[in-house]
């Protein structure tokens, strides 16, 4: 335990990436990696960590004593048959070797190899849309990340399923889409992924609507107005004709004058006298 505390004087990181001999390991910027090694029995040995076969990062002696190259001061720690490399950066990507050399025997050195790839995580991507008549051009961009690849998802039009497209930019034909179509893009690399906000393609449909629907709407409106005007004139003409016929009837109808009753001739009474 005392030995472990002494050799970890630079701090042993938690949550570091574990590796196996000959493995390829991918990590994020800022993370740590562990290079394990093994030794035979209780023999004395030295342990070196080399970068790209020639650049020696650290040498550990059994006293214990650690010699760390100045560039890596504060980033390297050794203990429990492992070497830790902390606070990884993009420039740390490459081939690593752990060299074990026995000092108490004539055994040849032993090497273990590790291939390290350090990636910067991707940031949330943004979408730019350019409406080009009957087409729309979409472009996805993530401001951070190394070796970023992009994929697109449109919902609908593939029935109830989504359509997936690959590439940073895509061109879509509006005639094959509905105004409710939305698009999202995802940026990803071996250590991270992030998805953009959805973009509603309805913003590009007014151009097509203007060409197709506006003239039809104007024509329909003009037809309705013209029809209403014709109907109004027709009713007005009917009303005037009715008034004219009424006046004509009143003028042509003869006026019947009432004749006084004819005089009845009066008959004077005749008196007959009877002679007895």
ROMIDO-64718 format. One line per 10 residues: their letters; for each residue x, y, z of N, C-alpha, C. Coordinates in steps of 0.2 Angstrom, whole numbers. Layout:
N
a = X Y Z X Y Z X Y Z  ... $
//
This chain:
276
xxxxxxxxxx = 4 -6 0 0 0 0 4 6 0  10 6 4 14 12 4 17 13 -3  19 8 -7 22 8 -13 17 11 -18  11 9 -17 5 12 -22 4 19 -21  4 21 -14 3 29 -13 9 33 -16  15 30 -15 21 34 -17 21 35 -25  20 29 -29 20 30 -36 14 33 -39  9 34 -35 3 38 -37 3 45 -35  9 48 -34 10 55 -32 6 60 -36  5 58 -43 2 63 -47 -5 62 -48 $
xxxxxxxxxx = -8 57 -44 -15 56 -44 -17 51 -49  -21 46 -46 -24 41 -51 -31 42 -52  -33 43 -58 -39 45 -60 -44 39 -60  -50 42 -58 -56 37 -58 -60 37 -65  -63 32 -66 -67 31 -72 -62 31 -79  -56 29 -78 -52 29 -84 -54 23 -89  -51 24 -95 -53 18 -100 -48 13 -99  -50 7 -98 -46 1 -98 -44 -2 -104  -38 -4 -105 -36 -7 -112 -33 -14 -111  -33 -18 -116 -30 -24 -116 -25 -24 -121 $
xxxxxxxxxx = -20 -29 -121 -14 -29 -125 -16 -30 -132  -13 -25 -136 -15 -25 -144 -21 -22 -145  -25 -19 -141 -32 -17 -142 -32 -10 -145  -37 -8 -148 -38 -1 -151 -43 2 -146  -42 8 -143 -46 11 -138 -48 18 -141  -54 20 -140 -56 27 -142 -59 30 -135  -57 36 -134 -59 40 -128 -60 47 -130  -63 51 -126 -65 58 -127 -59 62 -124  -59 68 -127 -54 73 -125 -55 74 -117  -50 75 -113 -50 76 -106 -51 70 -102 $
xxxxxxxxxx = -52 64 -105 -52 58 -101 -46 55 -100  -45 49 -97 -39 46 -95 -39 39 -98  -33 36 -98 -32 29 -101 -28 25 -96  -29 19 -95 -24 14 -92 -21 9 -96  -14 9 -96 -10 4 -99 -8 -1 -94  -11 -7 -94 -9 -12 -89 -3 -16 -92  1 -19 -87 7 -23 -89 7 -29 -84  11 -34 -86 12 -39 -81 20 -41 -81  22 -44 -75 29 -46 -74 29 -53 -71  35 -56 -72 35 -63 -70 38 -63 -63 $
xxxxxxxxxx = 35 -66 -58 38 -67 -51 39 -61 -48  45 -61 -44 47 -55 -40 53 -52 -42  54 -53 -49 60 -50 -52 60 -43 -52  66 -40 -52 67 -32 -52 66 -30 -60  63 -25 -61 62 -23 -68 61 -15 -68  61 -13 -74 59 -6 -75 54 -6 -81  49 -1 -80 44 0 -85 44 6 -88  44 6 -95 44 12 -99 37 13 -103  35 19 -104 29 20 -108 32 24 -114  31 21 -120 34 25 -126 28 26 -131 $
xxxxxxxxxx = 29 32 -134 24 34 -139 27 34 -146  23 31 -150 25 30 -157 32 27 -158  33 22 -153 39 18 -154 46 21 -151  46 27 -151 53 31 -150 52 36 -144  47 39 -143 46 44 -138 45 42 -131  49 42 -127 48 39 -120 45 44 -115  39 42 -113 35 47 -109 37 46 -101  38 40 -99 39 39 -92 43 33 -91  48 33 -86 52 27 -84 51 26 -77  49 20 -75 48 18 -68 53 13 -66 $
xxxxxxxxxx = 57 15 -60 62 11 -57 59 7 -51  62 2 -49 59 -2 -43 61 1 -36  64 7 -36 66 10 -29 61 12 -24  55 15 -26 52 17 -32 55 24 -34  55 25 -41 57 31 -44 54 32 -50  51 38 -51 48 39 -58 51 45 -61  53 44 -68 55 49 -72 50 51 -77  47 57 -77 42 59 -82 45 64 -86  44 64 -92 46 69 -97 42 75 -95  46 81 -96 43 87 -94 36 89 -97 $
xxxxxxxxxx = 35 87 -103 29 88 -107 23 85 -103  24 79 -100 19 75 -97 19 76 -89  22 81 -87 22 82 -79 15 83 -77  13 79 -72 6 80 -69 1 76 -73  3 72 -78 -2 69 -82 -1 61 -81  4 59 -78 6 52 -78 6 49 -71  4 43 -70 4 40 -63 5 32 -64  8 29 -60 10 22 -60 8 18 -54  5 12 -54 3 8 -48 0 2 -50  1 -3 -46 -3 -9 -47 -3 -12 -54 $
xxxxxxxxxx = 4 -12 -57 5 -15 -63 1 -11 -69  1 -5 -68 -3 -1 -73 0 6 -74  0 9 -79 2 16 -81 -4 20 -83  -5 26 -79 -11 30 -81 -9 36 -85  -12 38 -90 -11 44 -94 -17 48 -94  -17 54 -90 -23 58 -89 -23 64 -94  -29 67 -93 -31 73 -97 -29 73 -104  -32 68 -108 -30 67 -115 -32 72 -119  -28 73 -124 -29 78 -129 -29 75 -136  -31 78 -141 -31 76 -148 -24 73 -150 $
xxxxxxxxxx = -19 77 -148 -12 75 -150 -10 69 -147  -13 66 -142 -11 60 -139 -13 54 -143  -17 55 -148 -18 49 -152 -12 46 -155  -12 39 -155 -6 36 -158 -5 29 -155  1 26 -157 3 20 -154 7 20 -148  5 16 -143 9 16 -137 12 9 -135  18 9 -132 21 3 -130 23 3 -123  21 -2 -119 24 -3 -112 30 -8 -113  36 -5 -111 42 -10 -111 44 -12 -104  44 -18 -103 46 -21 -97 53 -24 -98 $
xxxxxxxxxx = 58 -21 -94 65 -24 -94 67 -26 -88  69 -33 -87 71 -36 -81 78 -34 -79  79 -32 -73 86 -30 -71 90 -35 -68  86 -40 -66 90 -46 -62 91 -52 -66  90 -52 -72 91 -58 -77 92 -55 -84  94 -60 -88 96 -58 -95 90 -60 -100  84 -59 -97 78 -60 -101 77 -54 -106  75 -55 -112 74 -50 -117 68 -45 -114  68 -39 -116 62 -35 -115 56 -37 -117  50 -36 -114 44 -38 -116 40 -31 -117 $
xxxxxxxxxx = 36 -32 -123 32 -26 -125 25 -28 -126  21 -23 -124 13 -23 -125 12 -17 -129  7 -18 -134 5 -12 -138 -2 -10 -137  -3 -4 -138 -10 -1 -138 -10 4 -143  -16 5 -146 -17 10 -151 -23 14 -148  -21 21 -147 -26 25 -144 -28 30 -149  -35 32 -149 -38 37 -153 -42 41 -149  -40 48 -149 -44 53 -145 -48 57 -149  -55 58 -147 -59 62 -151 -62 67 -147  -64 73 -150 -67 78 -147 -75 77 -148 $
xxxxxxxxxx = -79 77 -143 -86 75 -144 -89 81 -148  -94 78 -152 -98 83 -156 -103 87 -152  -104 93 -155 -109 98 -152 -115 97 -155  -120 100 -152 -127 100 -155 -127 103 -162  -129 100 -168 -128 103 -174 -134 108 -176  -133 112 -181 -138 116 -183 -140 115 -190  -146 117 -192 -148 115 -199 -149 122 -203  -147 123 -209 -148 128 -213 -152 126 -219  -158 129 -221 -162 127 -226 -162 133 -231  -162 131 -238 -162 135 -243 -168 133 -248 $
xxxxxxxxxx = -173 137 -249 -178 135 -253 -177 137 -260  -177 132 -265 -175 133 -272 -181 131 -276  -186 135 -276 -192 133 -281 -195 127 -279  -195 122 -283 -198 116 -281 -193 111 -277  -187 113 -275 -183 109 -271 -181 113 -265  -178 110 -260 -176 113 -254 -169 109 -252  -164 113 -251 -157 111 -249 -156 112 -242  -154 106 -239 -153 106 -231 -146 105 -230  -143 108 -225 -136 107 -223 -135 107 -216  -132 102 -213 -131 101 -206 -123 103 -204 $
xxxxxxxxxx = -122 106 -198 -116 108 -196 -115 108 -189  -110 104 -186 -108 104 -179 -102 108 -178  -102 113 -174 -96 117 -173 -90 113 -169  -91 108 -166 -86 104 -163 -86 97 -164  -81 94 -164 -80 86 -165 -75 85 -170  -72 79 -169 -67 76 -174 -70 70 -178  -69 70 -184 -71 64 -188 -79 64 -188  -82 69 -189 -89 69 -188 -93 67 -194  -98 63 -194 -102 60 -199 -109 62 -198  -113 63 -203 -120 66 -202 -125 61 -205 $
xxxxxxxxxx = -131 61 -202 -137 57 -205 -143 61 -204  -148 60 -208 -154 64 -208 -160 60 -207  -165 62 -204 -171 59 -203 -177 64 -205  -181 61 -210 -187 65 -211 -193 61 -209  -198 65 -207 -205 62 -204 -210 66 -207  -216 63 -210 -215 58 -215 -210 59 -221  -210 56 -227 -216 53 -230 -215 46 -231  -211 42 -227 -211 35 -229 -216 31 -225  -223 32 -226 -228 29 -222 -228 31 -215  -228 26 -211 -227 28 -204 -220 27 -201 $
xxxxxxxxxx = -216 26 -206 -209 25 -204 -205 32 -207  -199 33 -204 -195 39 -206 -191 37 -211  -188 42 -215 -183 41 -220 -177 43 -218  -171 39 -219 -165 41 -216 -160 42 -222  -157 48 -222 -152 50 -227 -145 51 -224  -140 49 -228 -133 50 -225 -130 56 -229  -125 59 -225 -122 65 -228 -123 72 -225  -118 76 -225 -119 83 -222 -124 87 -225  -126 86 -232 -131 90 -235 -135 86 -239  -142 87 -240 -146 84 -244 -151 89 -248 $
xxxxxxxxxx = -153 86 -254 -158 90 -258 -164 86 -258  -170 89 -257 -176 86 -257 -181 89 -262  -185 85 -265 -190 88 -270 -197 89 -266  -199 95 -266 -205 97 -262 -211 93 -265  -212 92 -271 -218 88 -274 -219 81 -271  -213 78 -268 -214 72 -265 -215 72 -258  -216 78 -255 -216 79 -248 -223 83 -246  -225 83 -240 -231 86 -238 -228 92 -234  -233 97 -233 -231 103 -229 -229 101 -222  -232 96 -219 -230 94 -212 -224 90 -211 $
xxxxxxxxxx = -220 89 -217 -213 86 -216 -209 89 -212  -205 86 -207 -200 89 -203 -194 85 -204  -188 88 -203 -181 85 -204 -177 87 -198  -173 82 -196 -168 82 -191 -162 79 -193  -156 82 -191 -150 79 -192 -146 77 -186  -142 72 -187 -138 69 -181 -131 69 -183  -127 72 -178 -119 72 -179 -117 67 -174  -112 63 -177 -109 58 -172 -102 56 -174  -99 53 -169 -92 51 -170 -91 45 -166  -86 41 -165 -85 35 -161 -86 36 -154 $
xxxxxxxxxx = -86 43 -151 -87 43 -144 -93 48 -142  -97 50 -147 -103 54 -145 -107 55 -151  -113 58 -150 -118 59 -155 -123 65 -152  -125 69 -156 -130 74 -154 -135 76 -160  -141 77 -158 -146 78 -163 -149 85 -163  -150 88 -169 -152 95 -170 -160 96 -168  -162 102 -168 -169 103 -167 -172 102 -174  -179 100 -174 -182 98 -180 -183 105 -184  -183 104 -191 -185 110 -195 -191 108 -199  -196 112 -199 -202 111 -203 -202 114 -210 $
xxxxxxxxxx = -202 109 -215 -201 111 -222 -207 116 -224  -212 117 -220 -218 121 -223 -215 128 -225  -209 130 -222 -207 137 -224 -205 137 -231  -204 132 -235 -203 132 -242 -209 131 -246  -215 129 -243 -220 128 -247 -224 134 -250  -224 140 -247 -227 146 -250 -225 147 -257  -219 146 -259 -217 147 -266 -222 143 -271  -222 137 -269 -226 132 -273 -234 134 -273  -236 136 -267 -243 138 -266 -245 144 -270  -240 149 -270 -241 155 -274 -242 154 -281 $
xxxxxxxxxx = -239 149 -284 -239 148 -291 -246 144 -292  -248 139 -288 -253 135 -289 -260 137 -287  -260 140 -281 -266 141 -278 -269 149 -278  -264 153 -278 -266 160 -279 -270 162 -285  -268 160 -291 -272 162 -297 -279 158 -297  -279 152 -294 -285 149 -294 -290 152 -289  -287 155 -283 -291 158 -278 -294 165 -281  -289 169 -285 -291 175 -288 -297 174 -293  -296 169 -297 -301 167 -302 -308 165 -299  -308 161 -294 -314 160 -291 -317 166 -288 $
xxxxxxxxxx = -313 170 -285 -316 176 -282 -319 181 -287  -316 181 -293 -318 186 -298 -325 183 -301  -325 176 -301 -331 173 -304 -337 174 -299  -336 173 -293 -341 174 -288 -344 182 -288  -339 186 -288 -341 193 -289 -345 195 -295  -343 192 -301 -346 193 -307 -353 190 -307  -353 184 -304 -360 181 -304 -365 185 -299  -362 187 -294 -367 191 -289 -369 198 -293  -365 201 -297 -366 207 -300 -372 205 -305  -371 200 -309 -376 198 -314 -383 197 -311 $
xxxxxxxxxx = -383 193 -305 -389 192 -301 -392 198 -299  -388 203 -297 -391 209 -294 -394 213 -300  -391 213 -305 -394 217 -311 -400 213 -314  -400 207 -314 -406 203 -316 -412 205 -311  -411 204 -305 -416 206 -300 -419 213 -301  -414 218 -302 -416 225 -303 -420 226 -309  -419 222 -314 -422 223 -321 -429 220 -320  -430 214 -316 -436 211 -315 -441 216 -311  -438 219 -306 -442 224 -302 -444 230 -306  -440 232 -310 -442 238 -314 -448 236 -319 $
xxxxxxxxxx = -447 230 -322 -452 227 -327 -459 226 -323  -459 224 -317 -465 223 -313 -468 230 -312  -464 235 -310 -467 242 -309 -470 244 -315  -467 243 -321 -469 246 -327 -476 243 -329  -477 236 -328 -483 233 -330 -488 235 -325  -487 236 -319 -492 239 -315 -495 245 -317  -491 250 -319 -493 257 -321 -497 256 -327  -495 252 -332 -499 251 -338 -506 248 -337  -507 244 -333 -513 241 -331 -518 247 -328  -515 251 -324 -519 256 -321 -521 261 -326 $
xxxxxxxxxx = -517 263 -331 -519 268 -336 -524 265 -341  -524 259 -343 -528 256 -349 -535 254 -346  -536 253 -340 -542 250 -337 -547 256 -338  -553 255 -341 -558 260 -342 -562 262 -335  -564 268 -335 -567 270 -329 -575 270 -330  -578 266 -327 -586 265 -327 -589 270 -323  -593 275 -327 -597 280 -323 -604 277 -321  -606 279 -316 -612 276 -313 -618 280 -316  -623 277 -320 -629 280 -322 -634 281 -317  -638 287 -317 -643 288 -312 -649 283 -314 $
xxxxxxxxxx = -652 281 -309 -658 276 -311 -663 279 -315  -666 276 -320 -671 278 -325 -678 280 -321  -681 285 -323 -687 288 -320 -693 283 -322  -696 281 -317 -702 277 -318 -708 282 -319  -712 281 -325 -717 286 -326 -723 285 -321  -725 290 -319 -730 290 -313 -737 289 -317  -742 285 -314 -748 284 -316 -753 287 -312  -757 291 -314 -762 294 -310 -768 289 -309  -770 289 -303 -776 285 -301 -782 286 -305  -786 281 -307 -792 281 -310 -798 279 -306 $
xxxxxx = -802 283 -305 -808 282 -300 -814 280 -304  -817 274 -303 -823 272 -306 -829 272 -302  -834 276 -304 -840 277 -300 -845 271 -302  -848 268 -297 -853 263 -298 -860 266 -297  -864 265 -302 -871 268 -302 -876 262 -299  -879 264 -295 -884 259 -292 -891 260 -295 $
//
